[in-house]
Amino acid sequence: MAKSVISTVIVIICIIIIGLYAAGEVNYFSEKTVSEKNITSPVVLIEKVGINEKINNVSLSQGVMLDEKSGIPTQGDVVLFGHRTLQGSPFLRLNEVNNGDTITLEWPGIGEVKYTVTNKKIVPATYKLETNQSGNHILLITCDPIGSTENRLIIEGEQTNVSGVNEKIISDNPQQSNAFIITGIFLIIGLIISFIYPKDSRPYILATVLIITIMLVYFCFNPMSSQFIYDNIIILNGGI
């Protein structure tokens, strides 16, 4: 009996921890959707690795961030940072980008700016980044390896073409439903765990799953700062 109670407590703790991370991601996507609604923001696209992200100049916790020292397309080097784990993981697959690949920026007031990747390198976290305010390059920066802040992965591209802006891409928000998808996945997995668990402990598991799911649904409509959640999770996220 004691073993059964201990086992149930451990499972509930695991579900709560997973729920906290799910809450962080749900709040990330929900807050991001709200902040981008009816706002004309620039967009970075790399079709090869599925990147279609609006760019902000506020915080990494809101997705891909424009560095405060960055220039803008056609007027200087553009420097973009993004997380590789959690917080939407916008640059999760950035390591798959190679020389010759295309990076596209849709920039209001400027147009569609294409860059060809010319360099890919991994440098220490202490590496001093150098940019040229009169240059025509783009730098995409994230942590390496996944889950670590030890190094930085830098993808550099050179401007090759500028054309008219695609308003549809700028107004699009392909991640709008992600908060609901994460909530649904958590509920489904939680229900599966509940119904394969022994009947005597099943109600406790099910109650935990439903309470967290209700919390996630609430966050879908009333998001808070995802960074606040991650800053207060005991199991710290070790990567960018």
KACORGI-V474592 format. One record per pair of residues at least 12 apart in sequence whose ideal C-beta (glycine too) atoms are under 7 Angstrom apart, sorted by the first residue. I is the first residue (numbers start at 1). GAP is how many residues later the second one is. Records with the same first field share a line. If there is no record, write none. Layout:
I = GAP, GAP
//
This chain:
4 = 194, 197
8 = 193, 196, 197
11 = 194
12 = 192, 193, 196
15 = 175, 193, 194, 197
16 = 192
17 = 218
19 = 167, 193
20 = 209, 213
22 = 160, 164, 194
23 = 192, 193, 196, 206
24 = 62, 202, 205, 206
25 = 61, 157
26 = 153, 156, 157, 190, 193, 194
27 = 192, 196, 197, 198, 199, 202
28 = 59, 60, 198
29 = 59, 146, 149, 150
30 = 149, 189, 190, 193
31 = 192, 194, 195
32 = 30, 31, 143
33 = 140, 143
34 = 189
35 = 27
36 = 18, 137
40 = 68, 130
41 = 13, 14, 15
42 = 13, 63, 64, 65, 66
43 = 12, 63, 126, 127
44 = 20, 36, 59, 61
45 = 59, 61
46 = 51, 57
48 = 48, 49, 53
49 = 44, 45, 47, 48
50 = 43
51 = 39
52 = 122
53 = 37
55 = 25
60 = 21, 23, 27
61 = 26, 164, 165, 166
63 = 19, 25, 27
64 = 16, 18, 26
65 = 15, 16
66 = 14
67 = 12, 14
69 = 62
71 = 62
72 = 35, 38
73 = 32, 34, 37, 40
74 = 36, 39, 62, 88
76 = 57, 58, 59
77 = 54, 55, 56, 58, 60, 62
78 = 27, 60
79 = 52, 60, 62
80 = 60, 61
81 = 60
82 = 60
83 = 157
84 = 58, 59, 62, 155, 156
85 = 61, 62, 152, 154
86 = 144, 151
87 = 139
91 = 49, 51
94 = 46, 48, 59, 61
95 = 58
97 = 20, 23, 58
98 = 19, 22
99 = 18, 19, 21
100 = 16, 17
101 = 16
102 = 12, 14
103 = 12, 14, 35, 54
106 = 59, 60, 63, 64
107 = 58
108 = 57, 62
111 = 51, 52, 53, 54
112 = 51, 52, 53, 54
113 = 46, 49
114 = 46, 47
115 = 23, 42, 43, 44, 45
116 = 41, 42, 44
117 = 38, 40
118 = 38, 39, 40
119 = 37
120 = 35
121 = 33
122 = 22, 29, 31
123 = 28, 29, 31
124 = 27
125 = 24, 25, 26, 27
127 = 25
136 = 22, 23
137 = 19, 20, 21, 22
138 = 19
139 = 15, 17
140 = 15
141 = 13
142 = 98
143 = 96, 97
146 = 93
147 = 91, 92
148 = 90, 91
149 = 89, 90, 91
179 = 41
180 = 40
183 = 30, 33, 34, 37
186 = 27, 30
187 = 22, 26
190 = 19, 23
191 = 18
193 = 12
194 = 12, 15
//
